[in-house]
Amino acid sequence: MRIGFIGAGRMGAPMVQRLTGAGHDVRALGRIDEKRAVVGALGATPVATAADAVREADIVIVCVFTDEQVRGICTDDLLDAMAPGAVLVLHTTGSPRTAEDIAARAAHRRIAVIDAPVSGGPHDVAAGSVTVFAGGDADALERAGAALRAYAEPVLHVGPVGAGQRVKLINNTLFAAQIGIVAEGVRLARELGVEESTMLTALTHGSAAGRALSGVAATGSAEKFKARVGEFLGKDVAVVRKTVAELGADLGILDNAVDAALRRS
């Protein structure tokens, strides 16, 4: 399968490596010599422009950091460079409105759009086990499936375009809230005279166990874990709050727990 890839960074690089390892013909954007060398080392063909990356591709994958970058990349010029019948996959976590707007413009060119934010990190991508929440047409998702399954399992179809972002928004809100709740548990343990590391290790075996608690326990403390994921946690929470306001929704009591995740003790 011919794949155009934009965003071969922290998350995108292992995706490119998995795609080329699965035998796909990948053209990946590298705007400078250093980036093109990295792309080449991953087994892809490096190209200097986004248009060159997407031209004649069956599937185009965008995996950049912010919603604003997605809007800046997925211009009418880029869509015009894509082949009719191609599928555009958006992995960036952002606003469902962005995916819906791009899909509306792409439809006039007979290009299908799948908003497909991921849950997991680079190590999950490298293992082929990152989770994808996919919103879009079922037939388009089926066409993109061979590419996505090179690095993702499961690939979950959660509804029409924009649904992937809505599910990811809830996922990120709950994960941040869980981190905040663990941090509050650490505060309570301190007040009750229980050592943090002892409590964290013990609770991973109890009914309070979960992915957030396991991550905190493996790191050694709530503050160390928040420092390690702080950049991405802060970005995700900002996207959550902006998108919830944009959609006219309300975080409710989750807002307090999310605040606790961001607060430094």
C-alpha positions as CSV (number, residue, x, y, z in Angstrom):
1,M,0.0,0.0,0.0
2,R,1.2,3.5,-0.8
3,I,1.3,5.7,2.3
4,G,2.0,9.4,2.7
5,F,3.1,10.3,6.2
6,I,3.3,13.8,7.8
7,G,4.7,14.1,11.3
8,A,7.4,11.5,11.9
9,G,8.2,12.7,15.4
10,R,7.9,11.2,18.8
11,M,4.8,9.2,18.0
12,G,5.1,9.2,14.2
13,A,8.6,7.8,13.9
14,P,7.7,4.3,15.3
15,M,4.5,4.4,13.2
16,V,6.7,4.9,10.1
17,Q,9.0,2.1,11.1
18,R,6.2,-0.3,11.7
19,L,4.6,0.6,8.4
20,T,7.8,0.1,6.4
21,G,8.5,-3.1,8.3
22,A,5.1,-4.4,7.2
23,G,6.0,-3.8,3.6
24,H,4.2,-0.6,2.9
25,D,5.6,1.9,0.5
26,V,5.9,5.0,2.7
27,R,6.8,8.6,1.7
28,A,7.4,10.7,4.8
29,L,7.8,14.4,5.1
30,G,11.2,15.8,6.2
31,R,11.5,19.5,5.7
32,I,15.3,19.7,6.5
33,D,18.2,17.4,5.7
34,E,18.4,16.1,9.3
35,K,14.7,15.1,9.4
36,R,15.0,13.5,5.9
37,A,18.0,11.4,7.2
38,V,15.9,10.2,10.1
39,V,13.0,9.3,7.8
40,G,15.3,7.4,5.5
41,A,16.7,5.4,8.5
42,L,13.2,4.3,9.3
43,G,12.9,2.7,5.9
44,A,10.7,5.4,4.3
45,T,11.3,7.6,1.2
46,P,12.0,11.1,2.5
47,V,10.4,14.0,0.7
48,A,10.7,17.7,1.2
49,T,7.1,18.9,0.8
50,A,3.8,17.7,2.1
51,A,2.4,17.6,-1.4
52,D,5.1,15.2,-2.5
53,A,4.3,13.0,0.5
54,V,0.6,12.7,-0.3
55,R,0.7,12.6,-4.1
56,E,-0.6,9.2,-5.4
57,A,-0.9,7.8,-1.8
58,D,-3.7,5.4,-1.0
59,I,-3.6,6.5,2.6
60,V,-2.3,9.7,4.1
61,I,-1.5,9.8,7.8
62,V,-1.1,13.0,9.8
63,C,0.5,12.7,13.2
64,V,1.5,16.2,14.5
65,F,1.4,17.7,18.0
66,T,-1.4,20.2,17.9
67,D,-4.8,20.9,16.4
68,E,-3.5,24.1,15.0
69,Q,-0.8,22.2,13.1
70,V,-3.4,19.9,11.6
71,R,-5.3,22.9,10.3
72,G,-2.1,24.4,8.9
73,I,-1.2,21.2,7.1
74,C,-4.6,20.0,5.8
75,T,-5.1,22.9,3.5
76,D,-7.1,22.9,0.3
77,D,-3.7,22.7,-1.6
78,L,-2.8,19.5,0.3
79,L,-6.2,18.0,-0.4
80,D,-5.9,18.9,-4.1
81,A,-2.6,17.0,-4.2
82,M,-4.2,13.8,-2.9
83,A,-5.6,11.2,-5.2
84,P,-9.4,10.9,-5.4
85,G,-10.5,7.9,-3.4
86,A,-7.6,8.3,-0.9
87,V,-8.2,8.2,2.8
88,L,-6.8,10.9,5.2
89,V,-6.1,9.7,8.7
90,L,-5.8,12.3,11.5
91,H,-4.0,10.9,14.6
92,T,-3.6,14.3,16.4
93,T,-5.8,14.8,19.5
94,G,-7.8,18.0,19.0
95,S,-11.2,19.4,18.3
96,P,-13.8,17.3,16.5
97,R,-14.7,20.5,14.7
98,T,-11.3,20.4,12.9
99,A,-11.9,16.8,11.7
100,E,-15.4,17.7,10.6
101,D,-14.3,20.8,8.7
102,I,-11.5,18.9,6.9
103,A,-13.9,16.1,6.1
104,A,-16.4,18.4,4.6
105,R,-13.8,20.0,2.3
106,A,-12.3,16.6,1.4
107,A,-15.6,15.1,0.4
108,H,-15.8,17.4,-2.6
109,R,-12.5,15.8,-3.8
110,R,-13.8,12.2,-3.1
111,I,-11.3,11.9,-0.2
112,A,-12.5,10.2,3.0
113,V,-11.4,11.5,6.4
114,I,-10.9,9.4,9.6
115,D,-10.3,11.2,12.9
116,A,-8.2,8.6,14.7
117,P,-6.6,9.9,17.9
118,V,-4.5,7.3,19.7
119,S,-4.2,6.2,23.4
120,G,-0.8,5.1,24.4
121,G,2.8,6.2,23.9
122,P,5.7,5.5,21.5
123,H,6.5,2.2,23.2
124,D,2.9,1.1,22.5
125,V,3.3,2.1,18.8
126,A,6.6,0.2,18.6
127,A,4.9,-2.9,20.0
128,G,2.0,-2.6,17.6
129,S,-0.4,-2.2,20.5
130,V,-1.4,1.5,20.6
131,T,-5.2,2.0,20.7
132,V,-7.0,4.0,18.0
133,F,-10.4,5.6,18.5
134,A,-11.6,6.0,14.9
135,G,-14.4,8.2,13.7
136,G,-15.5,8.1,10.1
137,D,-17.1,5.9,7.4
138,A,-16.8,2.2,8.0
139,D,-15.7,1.5,4.4
140,A,-13.0,4.1,4.6
141,L,-11.8,2.6,7.9
142,E,-11.7,-0.8,6.3
143,R,-9.5,0.6,3.5
144,A,-7.1,2.2,6.0
145,G,-7.2,-0.8,8.3
146,A,-4.1,-2.6,6.8
147,A,-2.0,0.5,7.5
148,L,-3.4,1.2,10.9
149,R,-3.0,-2.4,12.1
150,A,0.7,-2.2,11.4
151,Y,1.0,-0.4,14.6
152,A,-2.4,-0.3,16.4
153,E,-4.4,-2.9,18.2
154,P,-7.3,-2.4,18.8
155,V,-8.6,-0.1,16.1
156,L,-12.1,0.8,17.4
157,H,-14.7,2.3,15.2
158,V,-16.6,4.7,17.5
159,G,-18.9,6.6,15.1
160,P,-18.9,9.2,12.4
161,V,-16.1,11.8,11.8
162,G,-15.5,13.7,15.0
163,A,-16.5,10.8,17.2
164,G,-12.9,9.6,17.6
165,Q,-12.0,13.0,19.1
166,R,-15.0,13.0,21.4
167,V,-14.1,9.6,22.8
168,K,-10.5,10.6,23.2
169,L,-11.5,13.8,25.0
170,I,-13.4,11.7,27.6
171,N,-10.5,9.2,27.8
172,N,-8.0,12.0,28.5
173,T,-10.3,13.7,31.0
174,L,-10.7,10.5,32.9
175,F,-7.0,9.7,32.8
176,A,-6.1,13.1,34.1
177,A,-8.8,12.9,36.7
178,Q,-7.4,9.5,37.9
179,I,-3.9,11.0,38.2
180,G,-5.4,13.8,40.3
181,I,-7.3,11.3,42.5
182,V,-4.1,9.4,43.0
183,A,-2.3,12.6,44.0
184,E,-5.0,13.4,46.5
185,G,-4.7,9.8,47.8
186,V,-1.0,10.5,48.4
187,R,-1.9,13.7,50.2
188,L,-4.3,11.8,52.4
189,A,-1.7,9.1,53.1
190,R,0.8,11.7,54.2
191,E,-1.7,13.1,56.6
192,L,-2.4,9.6,57.9
193,G,1.2,8.8,58.4
194,V,1.5,6.2,55.5
195,E,4.6,6.3,53.4
196,E,3.8,7.1,49.7
197,S,5.8,4.3,48.1
198,T,4.3,1.8,50.5
199,M,0.8,3.0,49.8
200,L,1.3,3.0,46.0
201,T,2.7,-0.5,45.9
202,A,0.0,-1.9,48.1
203,L,-2.9,-0.2,46.2
204,T,-1.8,-1.7,42.9
205,H,-3.0,-5.0,44.3
206,G,-6.4,-3.6,45.6
207,S,-9.6,-2.5,44.1
208,A,-8.2,1.0,43.6
209,A,-5.8,-0.4,40.9
210,G,-5.8,1.1,37.5
211,R,-3.6,2.4,34.7
212,A,-3.0,5.8,36.3
213,L,-2.1,4.3,39.7
214,S,0.2,1.7,38.1
215,G,2.0,4.4,36.2
216,V,2.5,6.5,39.3
217,A,3.6,3.5,41.3
218,A,6.1,2.4,38.7
219,T,7.6,6.0,38.6
220,G,7.9,6.0,42.4
221,S,5.8,9.0,43.3
222,A,2.9,11.1,42.2
223,E,5.1,14.2,41.7
224,K,7.7,12.3,39.6
225,F,4.9,10.9,37.4
226,K,3.3,14.3,36.9
227,A,6.7,15.8,36.0
228,R,7.3,13.0,33.5
229,V,4.0,13.3,31.7
230,G,3.5,17.0,32.5
231,E,4.0,18.4,29.0
232,F,1.5,16.0,27.4
233,L,-0.9,16.1,30.4
234,G,-1.0,19.9,30.3
235,K,-1.5,19.9,26.5
236,D,-4.3,17.3,26.7
237,V,-6.1,19.1,29.6
238,A,-5.9,22.4,27.7
239,V,-7.5,20.6,24.6
240,V,-10.1,19.0,26.8
241,R,-11.2,22.3,28.4
242,K,-11.2,24.2,25.1
243,T,-13.1,21.5,23.3
244,V,-15.7,21.0,26.1
245,A,-16.4,24.8,26.1
246,E,-16.5,24.8,22.3
247,L,-19.1,22.0,22.3
248,G,-21.2,23.6,25.1
249,A,-20.5,20.7,27.6
250,D,-19.4,20.7,31.2
251,L,-16.7,18.7,33.0
252,G,-18.7,18.8,36.3
253,I,-16.8,17.3,39.2
254,L,-14.1,16.0,36.9
255,D,-12.8,19.5,36.7
256,N,-11.6,19.4,40.4
257,A,-9.9,16.1,39.8
258,V,-8.2,17.4,36.7
259,D,-7.0,20.4,38.6
260,A,-5.4,18.1,41.2
261,A,-3.5,16.3,38.4
262,L,-1.9,19.6,37.3
263,R,-1.3,21.0,40.8
264,R,2.2,20.7,42.2
265,S,2.5,19.8,45.9
